Amino acid sequence: MPKVKTNSGAKKRFALTGSGKIKRKHAFKSHILTKKTKKQKRNLGHVTTVVSADVKNVKLLLNLK
């Protein structure tokens, strides 16, 4: 059987933590930042984990299971 390729967009956007969760960055932090508050921009800078409803799809893209 041929090897299954990892989705190249997903491997740039997601990373695994030590406990096996999937890390992601927030959206809406790249441009048009002048109308966003300091608090909003600060909170968008933090890294968070993928919601449990999306974990299955992300794992398929990353070929984890």
C-alpha positions, 0 to 999 in steps of 0.5 A: 500500500502507498504511504498516506500524505499528511495535509501540508496546510494542517502540519503548519497550523497544528502541533501535538502537546506532550499529553496528546492534545492538539494545539492551535492558534487563534484566527483574526490576528493577521491584519485589520488590527487597528479596530480591535482592542488591546485586550482582544489582540492580546487574547488572540495571541494565546495558544489554545487546544482544538475543540473536541468536536474538531479533533477527529477531523484534525487527526485525519488531516495529520494522519494520527489515527 
